[in-house]
């Protein structure tokens, strides 16, 4: 039967078994189509439901031909389709997004609160970088987001730069996103700064405050005369933007700068590339012809080429900062897509702290969330973030909500920008497998929750929007959930930089070193996905590594004690795989799930299921409609 709750759409097989492949969070569904007929490989006409999901899944719920009422009763079919569509993509929100319901229940039970929202403190992070003792200062000029609504409240600028200068500089940068510090080299003082494009236009408008700010950034590093400007765009794109009021820094006014274009495609090209990749993966079969043309098909999507461009730009930035002691200013058009891709990957290469589990969480919160990557628009989430206005000024979700019109994200704004960043991180982990404290399961979990909207971390387009919608008080953070079961996300082969001596890692971005991330893109393909789940494999390796290290310690002491394994390793190895899965909320927190998921009335149709890989399960024959029970 099909089961629809306020969190997911599931197929429940005979015996009440919910299969993870057919259990899809509502916000992970990109589109739903109700068809009167499907043409299968056997050319049999069947009616059914087609789901296109943001996580590469394409699912068909196929109704047998005997279900004549569904095939010929247009009214019944339309009502069913409208019910599903209105629940997944409502025009009026009568219920809050699941993140708020889930958050209230977790907060009431004090679950996932430790090391969640407090995982990142801007003041602590900048003090860790020791910026205040190296020619930079922390500015609160954006307090209340009055200077730039898409920037964080805490900004770091050269010590010579006054707040008044920042106020005069902001209007000359797109969206007011003026140049500020991302990372400072601990020894050379070479800086990595970020911004949006200057608003020079075709007239070549100047802003002396902006020129002064860029000069101060350059002079804060005494090791070099020049400041490198990495424009993430193609040069042609920069010229086109100039005709629209944007542009680039003019070397005639910005003295001692060297300009380089990184040629990273824009969000529209990335979206088209990802669509081709999804089509290629979901259309592959076991035929010999597909086997021969597979590599060409993947090459034609340009997905790996785009990944190469991003990694190459970040590697060039890291090399200039570390080996040439050069300071770099990175920007694209608005500074919230390609810019964080380059800065965060460069920081990952330069600073081993960001390669730890806690450090990577800090990196995402800092460079992506706080600096205003448009998570809601890029993932196609609800433009209102799923928040509700309640009557009687009640702070709880049990009050009667006022129906609110739901804003919809612009389809032209959707793009897998953050996904591509995570893909680049995975590429680095396979080239430097011992340099990262986290494992592949950690990266997959982040992407699953990016679309599932179960946590408040990625709901909004800026830190300001998140605060206005009470994210920190009404939802829980993804990091709190991950840190509550941290052993499931540890890399058993991790060697800290203090031990290995590899503080700097620069990956090879040549095409022959890049791979398609099969653990994510192909995990739903029955004949191509990994046969052993990542979590189970990591747990086994971690257990063996712990045993080996314990044995080595005892041998050094001359001891022969057997079975001396740390409790942490045993606890990970003994954890059931289902308890580590993030695909199903009811597995993670059964008590909360049953408490917060309202019952839905939904007819029970005899349904068989299939993916676009043409693998059809046995039909679940039911003759009478029933009330769907909650998980």
DADAQUI-V781761 format. One record per residue. OMEGA is omega in radians with two decimals (none if undefined). Layout:
omega=OMEGA
omega=OMEGA
//
This chain:
omega=3.03
omega=-3.11
omega=-3.10
omega=3.09
omega=3.09
omega=3.14
omega=-2.98
omega=2.98
omega=-3.03
omega=2.92
omega=-3.13
omega=-3.10
omega=3.08
omega=-3.10
omega=3.09
omega=-3.13
omega=3.12
omega=-3.10
omega=-3.03
omega=-3.13
omega=-3.07
omega=3.06
omega=-2.97
omega=3.01
omega=-3.03
omega=-3.10
omega=3.04
omega=3.14
omega=3.14
omega=3.11
omega=3.10
omega=-3.10
omega=3.12
omega=-3.06
omega=3.08
omega=-3.13
omega=2.99
omega=2.99
omega=-3.12
omega=3.14
omega=-3.14
omega=3.12
omega=3.10
omega=-3.14
omega=3.13
omega=3.08
omega=3.12
omega=-3.06
omega=-3.12
omega=3.13
omega=2.99
omega=-3.02
omega=-3.09
omega=-3.10
omega=3.05
omega=3.14
omega=2.92
omega=-2.98
omega=3.02
omega=2.96
omega=-2.98
omega=3.08
omega=3.10
omega=-3.13
omega=-3.09
omega=-3.13
omega=-3.02
omega=-3.09
omega=-3.13
omega=-3.08
omega=-3.00
omega=3.12
omega=-3.07
omega=-3.10
omega=3.14
omega=-3.13
omega=3.14
omega=3.13
omega=3.11
omega=3.13
omega=3.13
omega=-3.13
omega=-3.13
omega=-3.11
omega=-3.13
omega=3.11
omega=-3.11
omega=-3.12
omega=-3.07
omega=3.02
omega=3.01
omega=-3.08
omega=3.05
omega=3.10
omega=3.11
omega=3.04
omega=-3.03
omega=-3.14
omega=-3.13
omega=3.09
omega=3.12
omega=-3.14
omega=-3.14
omega=3.14
omega=3.13
omega=3.14
omega=3.13
omega=-3.13
omega=-3.13
omega=3.13
omega=3.04
omega=-3.13
omega=-3.11
omega=3.13
omega=3.10
omega=-3.14
omega=-3.12
omega=-3.13
omega=-3.13
omega=3.01
omega=-3.10
omega=3.13
omega=3.13
omega=-3.11
omega=3.13
omega=3.05
omega=3.05
omega=3.09
omega=3.10
omega=-3.08
omega=-3.04
omega=3.12
omega=-3.07
omega=3.00
omega=3.13
omega=3.13
omega=3.09
omega=-3.12
omega=3.07
omega=-3.10
omega=-3.14
omega=3.13
omega=-3.05
omega=3.13
omega=-3.08
omega=3.12
omega=3.14
omega=-3.05
omega=-3.13
omega=3.06
omega=3.04
omega=3.12
omega=-3.09
omega=3.13
omega=3.10
omega=-3.10
omega=3.08
omega=-3.05
omega=3.14
omega=-3.05
omega=3.13
omega=3.09
omega=3.11
omega=3.10
omega=3.13
omega=3.12
omega=3.14
omega=-3.12
omega=-3.00
omega=-3.12
omega=-3.10
omega=3.11
omega=-3.14
omega=3.14
omega=-3.11
omega=-3.05
omega=-3.06
omega=-3.14
omega=3.09
omega=-3.05
omega=2.94
omega=-3.07
omega=3.14
omega=3.13
omega=-3.04
omega=-3.09
omega=-3.02
omega=-3.06
omega=3.01
omega=-3.01
omega=2.99
omega=-3.11
omega=-3.09
omega=-3.13
omega=2.92
omega=-3.11
omega=3.03
omega=-3.11
omega=-3.10
omega=-3.13
omega=-3.11
omega=3.11
omega=-3.13
omega=-3.12
omega=3.13
omega=3.00
omega=-3.05
omega=3.11
omega=3.11
omega=3.10
omega=3.12
omega=3.13
omega=3.12
omega=3.11
omega=3.13
omega=3.08
omega=3.13
omega=-3.07
omega=3.11
omega=3.09
omega=-3.06
omega=-3.05
omega=-3.08
omega=-3.12
omega=-3.00
omega=2.97
omega=3.12
omega=3.06
omega=3.10
omega=3.06
omega=-3.03
omega=-3.06
omega=2.87
omega=3.11
omega=3.12
omega=3.12
omega=3.12
omega=3.12
omega=3.10
omega=3.12
omega=3.09
omega=3.09
omega=3.12
omega=3.11
omega=3.13
omega=3.07
omega=-3.07
omega=3.13
omega=3.12
omega=-3.12
omega=3.11
omega=-3.13
omega=3.10
omega=-3.02
omega=3.06
omega=3.01
omega=3.05
omega=-2.99
omega=3.09
omega=3.07
omega=-3.06
omega=3.04
omega=3.06
omega=-3.13
omega=-3.11
omega=-3.03
omega=-3.14
omega=3.09
omega=3.10
omega=3.13
omega=3.12
omega=3.12
omega=-3.14
omega=3.10
omega=3.09
omega=3.12
omega=3.13
omega=3.11
omega=-3.13
omega=-3.08
omega=-3.08
omega=3.10
omega=-3.10
omega=3.09
omega=-3.11
omega=-3.10
omega=3.14
omega=-3.13
omega=3.11
omega=3.14
omega=-3.13
omega=-3.02
omega=-3.04
omega=-3.09
omega=3.12
omega=3.14
omega=3.12
omega=3.13
omega=-3.09
omega=3.10
omega=-3.10
omega=-3.13
omega=3.14
omega=3.06
omega=3.11
omega=3.07
omega=3.12
omega=-3.13
omega=-3.14
omega=3.14
omega=-3.14
omega=3.12
omega=-3.14
omega=3.13
omega=3.10
omega=3.11
omega=-3.14
omega=3.14
omega=-3.14
omega=-3.12
omega=-3.05
omega=-2.98
omega=-3.13
omega=3.10
omega=-3.12
omega=3.02
omega=-3.04
omega=2.98
omega=-3.11
omega=2.98
omega=3.00
omega=3.09
omega=-3.13
omega=3.06
omega=3.13
omega=3.10
omega=-3.12
omega=-3.14
omega=3.11
omega=3.04
omega=-3.10
omega=-3.07
omega=-3.07
omega=3.09
omega=3.08
omega=3.11
omega=3.10
omega=3.11
omega=-3.03
omega=-2.95
omega=-3.12
omega=3.10
omega=-3.12
omega=3.10
omega=2.99
omega=-3.11
omega=3.12
omega=-3.13
omega=3.13
omega=3.06
omega=3.08
omega=-3.13
omega=-3.14
omega=3.13
omega=-3.06
omega=-2.98
omega=-3.08
omega=-3.06
omega=-3.03
omega=3.14
omega=2.86
omega=2.93
omega=-3.01
omega=-3.08
omega=-3.10
omega=-3.13
omega=-3.07
omega=-3.13
omega=-3.13
omega=3.13
omega=3.09
omega=-3.04
omega=3.10
omega=-3.12
omega=3.11
omega=-3.11
omega=-3.11
omega=2.98
omega=-3.07
omega=3.13
omega=3.08
omega=3.12
omega=-3.11
omega=3.14
omega=-3.06
omega=3.14
omega=-3.14
omega=3.12
omega=-3.14
omega=-3.10
omega=2.99
omega=-3.14
omega=-3.12
omega=3.10
omega=-3.08
omega=3.03
omega=-3.14
omega=3.10
omega=-3.10
omega=3.13
omega=3.13
omega=3.13
omega=-3.11
omega=3.14
omega=-3.08
omega=-3.07
omega=-3.11
omega=3.06
omega=-3.12
omega=3.04
omega=3.13
omega=3.07
omega=3.11
omega=3.09
omega=3.12
omega=3.09
omega=3.12
omega=-3.11
omega=3.13
omega=3.05
omega=3.11
omega=-2.99
omega=-3.11
omega=-3.05
omega=-3.08
omega=-3.12
omega=-3.09
omega=-3.10
omega=-3.11
omega=3.13
omega=3.09
omega=-3.14
omega=3.12
omega=3.12
omega=3.12
omega=-3.12
omega=3.09
omega=-3.11
omega=3.04
omega=-3.10
omega=-3.00
omega=3.13
omega=3.08
omega=3.14
omega=-3.06
omega=-2.99
omega=-3.02
omega=-3.05
omega=-2.94
omega=-3.07
omega=-3.13
omega=3.07
omega=3.13
omega=3.12
omega=3.14
omega=3.14
omega=-3.14
omega=3.14
omega=2.97
omega=-3.09
omega=-3.05
omega=-3.12
omega=-3.07
omega=3.08
omega=3.07
omega=-3.09
omega=3.04
omega=-3.10
omega=3.08
omega=3.09
omega=-3.12
omega=-3.09
omega=3.07
omega=3.11
omega=-2.93
omega=-3.09
omega=-3.12
omega=-3.03
omega=-3.10
omega=3.06
omega=-3.07
omega=-3.12
omega=-3.06
omega=3.05
omega=-3.11
omega=-3.12
omega=3.11
omega=-3.14
omega=-3.07
omega=-3.08
omega=-3.11
omega=3.08
omega=3.12
omega=3.00
omega=3.10
omega=-3.08
omega=3.02
omega=-3.11
omega=3.09
omega=-3.01
omega=-3.10
omega=3.11
omega=-3.12
omega=-3.10
omega=2.99
omega=-3.08
omega=-3.08
omega=-3.14
omega=3.08
omega=-3.02
omega=-3.07
omega=-3.03
omega=-3.13
omega=3.13
omega=-3.04
omega=-3.07
omega=-3.10
omega=-3.07
omega=3.13
omega=-3.11
omega=3.10
omega=-3.11
omega=-3.09
omega=-3.08
omega=-3.13
omega=-3.13
omega=3.14
omega=-3.14
omega=3.13
omega=3.13
omega=3.12
omega=3.13
omega=-3.13
omega=3.12
omega=3.13
omega=3.12
omega=-3.13
omega=-3.13
omega=3.11
omega=3.12
omega=3.12
omega=3.13
omega=-3.13
omega=3.12
omega=3.11
omega=3.13
omega=3.14
omega=-3.12
omega=3.13
omega=-3.11
omega=-3.10
omega=3.04
omega=-3.13
omega=-3.11
omega=-3.11
omega=3.11
omega=-3.12
omega=-3.13
omega=3.12
omega=-3.11
omega=3.12
omega=-3.09
omega=-3.09
omega=-3.13
omega=3.05
omega=-3.12
omega=-3.10
omega=-3.11
omega=-3.13
omega=-3.08
omega=3.09
omega=-3.08
omega=-2.99
omega=-3.08
omega=-3.08
omega=3.09
omega=-3.10
omega=-3.02
omega=-3.06
omega=-3.08
omega=3.14
omega=-3.11
omega=-3.12
omega=-3.10
omega=-2.99
omega=-3.12
omega=3.13
omega=3.13
omega=3.08
omega=3.06
omega=-3.08
omega=-3.11
omega=-3.12
omega=-3.12
omega=3.00
omega=-2.99
omega=2.89
omega=-3.07
omega=3.07
omega=2.98
omega=3.13
omega=3.03
omega=3.07
omega=3.05
omega=-3.03
omega=3.11
omega=3.11
omega=-3.11
omega=3.06
omega=-3.02
omega=3.04
omega=-3.03
omega=-3.08
omega=3.08
omega=3.11
omega=3.03
omega=-3.14
omega=3.08
omega=3.13
omega=3.13
omega=none
//
